Amino acid sequence: MKIAVFLPNWVGDAVMATPALRALRNHFPDAEILAIHRPYVGDVLRGLDVVDRSLLHDPGGDPQSRGWRFARQLRRERADLAILLPNSLRTAWLAWVAGIGRRVGFRRDGRGWLLTDPISPRPRTVPHPVLDAYLRLVAQVGAPIESRQMEVATLAADESALEAFWNRHRQLPEGGYVCLNPGGAFGAAKHWPPESFGLLAHRIASTLQRNVLVLCGPSERGAARQIVEIADHPRVVGLYEVPLSLGLAKAAIRHSTLLVTTDSGPRHFAPAFDIPVITLFGPTHIAWSENHYERATHLQLDVDCGPCQQRVCPMGHHKCMRDLSVDQVFAAIESRLFADAIQPTRAA
């Protein structure tokens, strides 16, 4: 049996899909599971055994990975079952054109006739965890919901890259470090001001005597550098001067003592590695990305205009993030670290 799973297009959503992939793997241990995804999503699953192979689908890139050429490539796979985690018409059309006999997905945007198993979705007006929605899809083919535990892994190369980074900063005191993740591909509305991150980093370093590591993606190097400069403390460093990868970010979070992050993909690495996390929410409703993690703290201001779900503040003031103070976030850090310190030791 061959199962084609169309993965979500966002890094965070792909992490939240791993419980559904694990459920499929456990229920169909002898099946070949083919993951269909955008190029950058592949790094999320690297090191896991939940899929056997990947097929790149890149609508805006390589001609071989989009349109009719990709459909013919998928047809040659002769898959028996398709699980459509995205709600797009395109994924349903591809599964249908590829001749996949059973096609499971949510009945949205007029694509129900392309599915053999059209599942009625919850209303978009009612925020609900996409993690649970993915589990509903695999439950349709008999895979029971056994766990909501998300999974990611690091490779030896990722660990070596992190070790090389810290070797460049041997002057830092030994001990744990706090990760700050200020970025987010969704849009500027999710961002907390660099000035606030910089002041927070300084306070963590000076008051808590912790090293601070500022994460960044390729397009966020300037913001990460700005945060380190504003912090102006020898214990605050950033990844902006080294080759970047999702694997390096995973390794950095895996070995940290705490992650402070915007509502972006890397926040979901923390639960996968059992690292405490504080997430700063602005325009997005917490329920959409709820991952049921006990060591998580969510911070979100109650503003009249939110959560608006917009990529850029439609009001122009961005109060949902700008009015979230450094004092509030630092208090949450102290509370989170204290709560973790008094928890019973977890078994290895």
N, C-alpha and C positions, 0 to 999 in steps of 0.2 A: 504494500500500500504506500502511496506517495501523497503527502499532505503539503499543499502550498499555502503558506501563511503570509499574507500581505501585512507588513509591519507599519506602524504609525510613522509619520514623517518628522516627528520631533524627538529629540534625544530623551527628554523626560518621559514622554509617552511610551517610548520603546522600553525604558526601564520598567515602567508600570505594566508593560505587557509580559514581563518575564514570569509572573505567577501563572498566567494562562498558558505560556509556552511549556512551563514545567508540568502543568496538568496534562497537556497533550502528550508530552514525552512519557509520562508515567502511565497514561491510559493506552497509548499505542506504542509500546516499547520496541516493536519490530518494524514500525513504519519509518520511511525516509521523510524527514521534515525539511522542506525547502523554504527558506526565508527569502521573501521578496522585499527589497528595501532600497532607499536612497543610499548613495555611497557613504555619507557621513554617519549613517545609523549603524553600519556594520561594526564600528568600533565598540558600540555598546555591548554587543554579544560576544566579542572576542574573548576567548578563554572559557566560555561556557559550553556545556554539552546539550543544550536544549534544542539546537538545530543541527542538521548534518551538513547542509550546503547553503550557499547564498546565491541569489540572482539579483544583479543590480538593475534597478529601475530608476532611470534618471530623465524625467520628462524634459528638462531644460538643458541636457548635456549631450553625451555621446549618442549619435543617431541609432546605434545598435541597441541602446538601452531605452528606447522610447517608441511610441506609436506602433505601426504595423510590424516593424522589424522585431520589436520586443514581443509582441503578441505571438508571432510565429515561433520565436525562440521558446516562449513559455508553452506553446502548444506541443513542441517536440519533447517537453518534459513528461507529457502524458500523466499529469497528476490526477488522482482520484477524487480529491477533496480540496476545496479552497476555503480558508477562513479569512474573512475580510475585516481586519481590525479598523482600517480607516472607513469613513462614511462616504467616500467620494463615488461619484458615478463612474469615474475612470477605472477604478479598481474592479468594480462589478463588470464593466464592459470587457476588460482584459480577461477576467476569469471566464466569462461567457464565450468570447471569441476563441480563447485557448481550448475550448471544448472540455473544460473540467466538469465532470458529471454532477458533483454536488457542490453547491456554492452557498456558503453561510455568511450572512451579514445582517446589519440592521436595515430596515425598510425606511430609507431616507431619500429625499431629493429625487423622487421619481424612479429609483432604480430597482424597486421591488420585483418587477417582471424579469429582471436579469438574474434573480436569485432563486434557488430551489428551496432554501430555508430562510425566507424573509422574516426577521424577528422584529416585533414591534418595539421601538425604542421608547425610553422615557422622554417626556417633553423637554425641549431645549430650554424652556423657561424654568425648569426645576434643576438647579445644579446638583450633580451627583458624580461620584468618583468614576473616572474612566477606567481605573483598575478593575472595578467591579463589573463594568460593562464588558470588558474583554473576557472576564471569567464567564459571563453569561453566554458569550458566543461559543466558547469551547464546551460549555455544559450542554449546548444544543446537540453536540455530537457524542455525548456520553461521558465526557471527561469531568469527573466530580471535582468540586471546589475543595481542595485539601488544605491549601495554605494561601495566604496573601503576601508571603515573604518574597520581596523582590531580590533579584540576583544580578550581580556584576562581578567581574574578576579582573585581576591584573596579570600581565605577562611578565616574564623575566626581564624583557627589555624595558618595560615601564618602571619596574623596581630599580633597575640599573640607572635609568635616567634621573629618577628622584635622588638616588644615592649620589650621583655625580653633582647634582645641584647643591645638595647639602655639603658636599666636600668643598665646594667653592665658598662656602660660608662657615668655615670651621671656627671662625672667631665668635660665633654665637654660643651662648651658654647651652649646655646640654639640658635635655628635658623635653616635655611635650610642646606642641605648637598648635595654634588656632588657625584654621583656614578661613579666609574671607573670599567669597565668590561674588563679585559685584556685577557680573555681566548678565546677559540674557538675550537670546536671538529674537524673542517675541517682539520687542520694541522698547522704545525709551520710557514708556509709561511704567515699566516694571523696575526701573533703575532707582536706587537710592543715591543721593548726590555723592560724588567722589569726596567732597569736603567732609561729609558725615562719616564715610568709611575711613577717611584718613584720621579724623579725630578719635574714632572708635579704636582704630589700630594703636594709636599712641596710648590710649588709656589702658588697653589690654596689656601692652608691653610694660608700661610704667607702673600701673597699679597691681596687676596680677602677676607681673614678672614672667610673662609667657612670650615666647617667640610668636611672630605672626607671619603667615605666608599668604600673599595676595595672589589668587589664581586669575587667569585670564585666557581668553581665546585669541586667535590671530588678529581679530579686528579690535581687540580690547587692550592691546599693549599700552597705548597712551594713557588710558584711564587707570590702569594698574600702576603705571609709573607715577602718575599724579597722586594716587593714594599714598604710595610709599613716601613721596616727597612731602606731602602734607603731614604725614605721621612724624617725620623727622626724628626717628628713633632707631638706634643701631639694631634693635631686635626685630624690626619690621623689614621684610624683604619680599620680592615679587618674582614671578616666573617670566616676566616680560623679556628678559634678555637671553632666554634659552629656546631651543626648538620645542614647539608646543604640540601636544597631541591630547586626545581624549584619554588615552591610556595614562599619560603623566598626571592628568587631573585626578583620575581614579586612584592612582597610587598615592598622591598627596593627601587626598581625603581619607583613604584607608588608614594611613599612619598618623592622622591628626588626633587631637583630643576633643575637638569641637569644630563644627562648620557653621559659619554665619553666612547666609546666602539670600539672594533674591529668589523669587519664585521662578527658577530656571532649571534646566535639565540636571545639572550636577547636584542639586539638592537631594535627588533621589539616590545618589550614590551612597549617602550617609546611612540610610536605613539598611541598604544592602550589606554594608560593612559593620553595622551595629555601632555607628558613631553618632553621638548626640548632635542635633541640628536645630538651629534657630532660623526660621524663614521669615523674611520681610515681605509681606503681601501689600500690594497697592491696588491696581485696577482689576485684579482677577479674584474670582470667588474661590475661597479656600476649598469648598466641597469638590470642585472639579478635579483637583489634583490630590485629594486626601489619600494618603497611603497607609493609614491605620498604624502608624509607628509610635510606640509609647515614649520614646526618648526625643520627641520633637516638640518644639515650642513654636507656635504661630503668632506673629505680631501683625495686626492690621488695625488701622484707625477707622473709627466709625465716622465716615464723612457723608454728607447729603447726596453727593453725586456718584457714589460708588457702592459696590464695585461695578465699574462700567464695561469691563472686558475690552477696552480699546487699547491699541498699540501706542497711540500718542494721546496725551491728555486733551480731550475735546474742549475743556474749559480754559486751558492755557496756564493754570496755576499749579497743577500737579501736587495739590495739598495732601493727597493720600500717602505720598512718600516723603515730600519735603517737610511735612509737619511731624513725621515720626522722628523723635529726638534721639540723639546719641545717649542721653541719660536712660531713656526707656529701653533701648537695645542693650546697653551695658548692664542694666538691672536684670534683664532676662538672661544674659550670659552668666552672671553671678548665681542666679537662681538655678539655672540648668546645671552648672558645674557643681553646685552644692548638692542638688538633688542626686546627681550621679555619684558623688562622693559617699553618700550615705546608703546607696543601694547595695544589696548583697553582691559579693563577687560572682560574676557570671562564669559558668563552666566554659572551658576552652573547647 
